Amino acid sequence: MSITVEWDNDEQTIIRYTFFQYWTIEEFFEAFPIAGQMIKTAKTQVIGIIVDDSQEIIPPQNAMTAFKQTVLRGTLPIVFVGANLASKTMMQTLQKAYQGKRQLFYVQTLAQARQLLHELATPTLHPTMESELQHQD
């Protein structure tokens, strides 16, 4: 199979898709429900999805159909690792056209993707709230 779906960490908070060369639209639609099932059975709250696109050369001709589903379905943020220009352009075009609610990000490494998802999942306090909390003893 040219697409794998697995947990990126033992805590089961991040799902990672890995796309290899010559993936097909059929493989995409086989992989898509696997992630849905993983989210339903996760031990903890899933904070996001990593799409490792670093091994893909060119998406298939009918990739827009798959990419549209990615933009429209779900709300978890997605971080693309090593996305090529064609994939990145298609995703950004669909995001704008369909005003997708899902946040999409692009980075170069898996480490950057993991860090970004953890930062997005960590609530930040308003500076006023932080100072109030520090002064409570």
C-alpha positions as CSV (number, residue, x, y, z in Angstrom):
1,M,0.0,0.0,0.0
2,S,1.3,3.4,-0.9
3,I,-0.4,5.2,2.0
4,T,0.0,4.2,5.7
5,V,-2.0,5.4,8.7
6,E,-0.6,5.0,12.2
7,W,-0.2,6.6,15.5
8,D,2.7,9.0,15.6
9,N,3.2,8.6,19.3
10,D,2.5,6.1,22.1
11,E,0.0,8.5,23.8
12,Q,-2.2,8.3,20.7
13,T,-2.6,12.0,20.3
14,I,-1.3,12.4,16.8
15,I,-2.2,10.4,13.7
16,R,0.3,10.2,10.9
17,Y,-0.4,9.5,7.3
18,T,2.6,8.6,5.1
19,F,2.2,9.0,1.4
20,F,4.6,7.1,-0.8
21,Q,5.3,7.4,-4.5
22,Y,2.5,6.4,-6.9
23,W,-0.4,6.4,-4.3
24,T,-3.8,6.1,-5.8
25,I,-7.2,7.7,-5.1
26,E,-8.5,4.3,-4.2
27,E,-5.8,3.9,-1.5
28,F,-6.6,7.3,-0.2
29,F,-10.3,6.4,0.3
30,E,-9.2,3.1,2.0
31,A,-6.9,5.0,4.4
32,F,-9.4,7.8,5.3
33,P,-11.8,5.7,7.4
34,I,-8.9,4.1,9.3
35,A,-8.0,7.5,10.8
36,G,-11.7,8.0,11.8
37,Q,-11.7,4.7,13.6
38,M,-8.4,5.6,15.3
39,I,-9.9,8.8,16.6
40,K,-12.9,7.0,18.0
41,T,-10.9,4.4,19.9
42,A,-8.0,6.7,21.0
43,K,-6.9,6.5,24.7
44,T,-6.8,10.3,24.9
45,Q,-7.9,13.3,22.8
46,V,-6.3,13.4,19.4
47,I,-4.7,16.8,18.8
48,G,-3.9,16.7,15.1
49,I,-2.8,14.9,12.0
50,I,0.5,14.8,10.3
51,V,0.7,14.1,6.6
52,D,4.2,13.0,5.7
53,D,4.4,13.9,2.0
54,S,8.2,13.9,1.9
55,Q,8.4,10.7,-0.2
56,E,5.7,11.6,-2.7
57,I,6.9,13.0,-6.0
58,I,3.7,14.0,-7.8
59,P,0.2,13.5,-6.7
60,P,-2.1,11.4,-9.0
61,Q,-4.1,13.2,-11.6
62,N,-7.3,12.9,-9.7
63,A,-5.8,14.0,-6.3
64,M,-8.1,17.1,-6.1
65,T,-11.0,14.8,-5.1
66,A,-9.0,13.4,-2.2
67,F,-7.6,16.8,-1.2
68,K,-11.2,18.2,-1.2
69,Q,-12.2,15.6,1.3
70,T,-9.3,16.5,3.5
71,V,-10.3,20.1,3.5
72,L,-14.0,19.6,4.1
73,R,-14.1,16.7,6.5
74,G,-13.0,17.0,10.1
75,T,-11.7,19.8,12.2
76,L,-8.4,18.6,13.5
77,P,-5.4,20.6,12.3
78,I,-3.2,19.0,9.7
79,V,0.5,19.6,9.3
80,F,2.0,18.6,6.0
81,V,5.7,17.5,6.1
82,G,7.7,18.1,2.9
83,A,4.7,18.7,0.7
84,N,5.7,19.4,-2.9
85,L,4.6,22.5,-4.7
86,A,1.8,20.8,-6.6
87,S,0.2,19.3,-3.5
88,K,0.6,22.5,-1.5
89,T,-0.9,24.6,-4.2
90,M,-3.9,22.2,-4.6
91,M,-4.6,22.2,-0.9
92,Q,-4.3,26.0,-0.5
93,T,-6.6,26.5,-3.5
94,L,-9.2,24.1,-2.1
95,Q,-8.9,25.7,1.4
96,K,-9.7,29.1,-0.1
97,A,-12.5,27.9,-2.4
98,Y,-14.4,25.9,0.2
99,Q,-13.5,28.1,3.2
100,G,-12.5,24.9,5.0
101,K,-12.6,25.1,8.8
102,R,-9.6,22.9,9.2
103,Q,-6.3,24.5,9.9
104,L,-3.5,23.5,7.4
105,F,0.2,24.0,8.0
106,Y,3.3,23.2,6.0
107,V,6.7,22.3,7.5
108,Q,9.9,20.5,6.4
109,T,10.4,17.9,9.2
110,L,8.4,15.5,11.4
111,A,9.9,17.2,14.5
112,Q,8.6,20.6,13.4
113,A,5.1,19.0,12.7
114,R,5.0,17.4,16.2
115,Q,6.1,20.6,17.9
116,L,3.5,22.7,16.0
117,L,0.7,20.4,16.9
118,H,1.7,20.4,20.6
119,E,1.8,24.2,20.5
120,L,-1.6,24.4,18.9
121,A,-3.0,22.0,21.6
122,T,-1.5,23.9,24.5
123,P,-3.8,26.7,25.6
124,T,-2.1,30.0,26.2
125,L,-3.2,32.3,28.9
126,H,-3.9,36.0,28.4
127,P,-0.9,37.9,29.9
128,T,-3.3,39.5,32.5
129,M,-4.4,36.0,33.6
130,E,-0.9,34.8,33.9
131,S,0.1,37.6,36.3
132,E,-3.0,37.0,38.3
133,L,-2.2,33.4,38.7
134,Q,1.4,34.0,39.7
135,H,0.2,36.4,42.5
136,Q,-2.2,33.9,44.0
137,D,-0.6,32.2,47.0
